[in-house]
Amino acid sequence: MNSDEFTYFISERNFVSVVSLLGRLERPALPIFPKILEDLSLRRPKMVIFNCHDLKDLDSCVMGAFAELFACIGSMPAQVSLCFVTPELKERLLTAKLIAPNQIHDNLFDAVGSFLGNMKKAS
């Protein structure tokens, strides 16, 4: 695999699925989005965290597909968060209104902690 070629893997623990994104997320990667959704649908998580640590780029042509993926995950229903987002990507996502500021976290620990805090408030 080319180091820039996009791929992903999902880690799961209890009710949390972490989707690690690796490489460049560009137009050729669009067919992977339905596969990510299918994989998540089988797991039925309460929270999905997109780990962007190894995401090298998010092309503007896939922003719409990313938004659709977030919406589909939200309808599972599952909460969506991102972690390890670069400042540039964070600005692009917020400007496009793809995600709320409280859904972006510095690291995985903070993302899970936010979800657990929301669960306590709901109960």
C-alpha positions in Angstrom: 0.0 0.0 0.0 1.2 3.5 -0.9 1.6 5.5 2.3 -0.8 8.2 0.9 -3.4 5.6 -0.2 -6.5 6.0 2.0 -7.6 3.1 4.3 -9.3 2.8 7.6 -9.7 0.3 10.4 -12.2 0.1 13.2 -11.4 -0.7 16.8 -14.2 -1.5 19.2 -14.6 -1.6 22.9 -18.0 -1.9 24.6 -20.3 0.6 22.9 -17.5 2.8 21.3 -16.2 2.3 17.8 -13.0 4.1 16.8 -12.6 4.6 13.0 -8.9 5.3 12.3 -8.4 7.1 9.1 -5.1 6.7 7.3 -3.7 8.4 4.2 -5.2 11.0 1.9 -9.0 11.1 1.8 -9.6 12.1 -1.8 -12.1 11.3 -4.6 -10.8 7.7 -5.3 -11.6 6.9 -1.6 -15.3 7.6 -1.9 -16.3 4.0 -2.5 -15.0 3.2 1.0 -17.6 5.4 2.8 -20.5 2.8 2.3 -18.1 0.1 3.6 -17.4 2.2 6.7 -21.1 2.7 7.3 -21.8 -1.0 6.8 -19.1 -2.0 9.2 -20.4 0.4 11.8 -24.0 -0.7 11.3 -23.1 -4.3 12.2 -21.4 -3.2 15.4 -24.3 -0.9 16.5 -22.1 1.5 18.6 -23.4 4.2 20.8 -20.5 6.4 19.9 -18.3 6.6 16.8 -15.0 8.4 17.1 -13.0 9.2 13.9 -9.3 9.2 14.8 -7.7 11.6 12.3 -4.2 11.2 13.7 -2.9 9.6 10.5 -5.2 11.4 8.0 -2.9 13.3 5.7 -5.5 15.3 3.8 -9.2 15.7 3.3 -10.0 16.8 -0.2 -12.9 19.2 -0.6 -14.6 16.9 -3.0 -15.3 14.4 -0.2 -16.7 16.9 2.3 -20.3 16.1 1.2 -19.7 12.4 1.6 -18.2 12.9 5.0 -21.3 15.0 6.0 -23.6 12.2 4.7 -21.6 9.6 6.7 -21.9 11.6 9.9 -25.7 12.0 9.3 -26.1 8.3 8.7 -24.2 7.4 11.9 -26.3 9.9 13.8 -29.4 8.1 12.7 -28.2 4.7 14.0 -28.4 6.5 16.6 -24.8 7.1 17.6 -22.9 10.1 18.7 -20.1 11.2 16.4 -16.8 12.8 17.5 -13.4 13.4 15.9 -10.0 13.4 17.6 -6.5 14.4 16.6 -7.8 16.9 14.1 -5.3 19.3 12.6 -6.1 23.0 13.1 -6.6 23.4 9.3 -9.0 20.5 9.1 -10.9 21.6 12.2 -11.4 25.0 10.6 -12.6 23.5 7.3 -15.1 21.1 9.1 -16.4 23.9 11.3 -16.7 26.4 8.4 -18.6 23.8 6.4 -20.8 23.1 9.4 -20.1 19.4 9.2 -19.6 19.0 12.9 -20.0 21.1 16.0 -17.1 22.4 18.0 -18.0 20.2 21.0 -17.6 17.1 18.7 -13.9 17.8 18.1 -11.4 16.6 20.7 -7.7 16.8 21.2 -7.3 13.0 21.8 -9.2 9.8 22.2 -9.3 10.0 25.9 -11.1 13.4 25.8 -13.5 12.1 23.1 -14.6 9.1 25.2 -14.7 11.3 28.3 -17.1 13.7 26.6 -19.4 10.8 25.6 -19.4 9.4 29.1 -20.2 12.9 30.4 -23.1 13.2 28.0 -24.4 9.7 29.2 -24.4 10.9 32.8 -26.3 14.1 31.9 -28.9 12.0 30.0 -29.6 9.6 32.9 
